[in-house]
Structures are given as C-alpha cells and as structure tokens.
Amino acid sequence: MSAQDPGFIEATRTSYDKIADAFAERFPGDGLADRPLDRAQVTAFAELVRGNGTAPVADLGSGTGYVTARLHAMGLPAFGVDLSPRMVELARRAHPDLRFHVGSLTSLDLPDGTLGGIIALYSIIHVPDEHLPTAFAEFHRVLVPGGHVLLVFQSGDEEERLHLAERFGREISLDYYWRTPGTVADHLTKAGLRLQARMLREPYEEEQRPRAFLLARKPA
C-alpha cells in the first residue's frame, strides 16, 4: 500500500486475501446462471458496449474472474481488476487465457479514454461515501466517449453500515456501505456520467437485501 492509499483499501485487501480460498469454494461461479434478471442486465451491458466499438472492458472487483470470463464468452475483450492479490491469483489459475491484475477502483492504473465499458458487481459496497466521487471520476476518465458503466450493489438505507470481524472462520476487518439507487445515481451524474437505466429487484430466498442495477454512459 502506498502512502497515498486510504486506510479502507488496505483493510479490504487484507480481508479478501484471508478469505479468498474459502470464498472461491463457497461461490464457484459468477452467480448469474440462476439469476435471469441479473443476467439480462449483464447481457444488455455487453450489447451496448459492442455497439460502441472494440475498446476493452474492465471487470472491477473481479474476484475469482467468473464474470470476466462470461463477458469474454460474450465476445468482449474483457480483463479483471481486484484489490486482493490472492483473488487475482485464483482468477488467473481458473482462467489462464484471460488477464487479471491488482488494482483499486479509486486509482485505476489505466490510460485516459481506453475502456469501452466498466462493470462493477458488488464492488462499491466496500468504498466509503467520501471516496465514491473519486472512484466515479476515475470511471469517467478511463472510459471512451460513449462508454458504459454497469453497477450492481445491495441497496439499503443511507445510514446502515456493517462491519465484519470474522468470515469463513478467519479474522478480518471488512466494512459494508448500503446505499439507495438514487444516491449512487447522483454520484454518477456529478462525475459526468449520464444515467440510462436503473432496476431494483427484491431479494431471492437466501438474500437479505434488494439488488440495485444502474447503467450509465459517458457522453459521446
């Protein structure tokens, strides 16, 4: 971690390094096979990106890489970025033909205007409110004109927070931030991204919170 990195990044990285192997065993796929509504959003995102050119797509918070692999199977030149070196290692092992590297949503090691799309499934839930503008400014910076963003996150009251000190039997320090779709949409708009669609679906049986889907676009 560099001296410029906020503390939450190191805490999140360390926590996911500790639970990466157990996480991969517990969630061996991308979670979309039995989620038709979720899958439809990802499919629509892929079609929109393809319609805007051939620039690559970044899967931010790619974990073990299964969403990256799904995007690749849809014909997109996709690669994954994750905070956790162990998650990146597991993703490379599971998908040796794809590219994964360690990185942060708030400081993307990518040139300006090079991405055709950004997908971030359940990644911004670990970013504190005060750092969301920085993350979305980075999204705007690295997208080509007309590039798309798909965000997916658990929705909740603005004042709700969760801190986990243990998961899968490992000691961690992981913070979760719940937000409404409207709040996140406002942040996207302030970053110069134009909201195109939003969807809120109710929880499936094992889920506890609604899932929010926001699709935005950098103006051409």
GIHU-V10310 format. One record per residue. BURIAL is b if it has 9 or more other C-alpha atoms within 8 Angstrom, else e. Layout:
burial=<BURIAL/BURIAL>
//
This chain:
burial=<e/e/e/e/e/e/e/e/b/b/b/b/b/b/b/b/b/b/b/b/b/e/b/b/e/e/e/e/e/b/e/b/e/e/e/e/e/e/b/e/b/b/e/e/b/b/e/b/b/b/e/b/e/e/b/b/b/b/b/b/b/b/b/b/b/b/b/b/b/e/b/b/e/e/e/b/b/b/b/b/b/b/b/b/b/b/b/b/e/b/b/b/e/e/b/e/e/b/b/b/b/b/b/b/b/b/e/e/e/e/e/e/b/b/b/b/b/b/b/b/b/b/b/b/b/b/b/b/e/e/b/b/b/e/b/b/b/b/b/b/e/b/b/b/e/b/b/b/b/b/b/b/b/b/b/b/e/e/e/e/e/e/e/b/e/b/b/e/e/e/e/b/b/b/b/b/b/b/b/b/b/e/e/b/b/e/b/b/b/e/b/b/b/b/b/e/e/b/e/b/e/e/b/e/e/e/e/e/b/b/b/b/b/b/b/b/b/b/b/e>
//
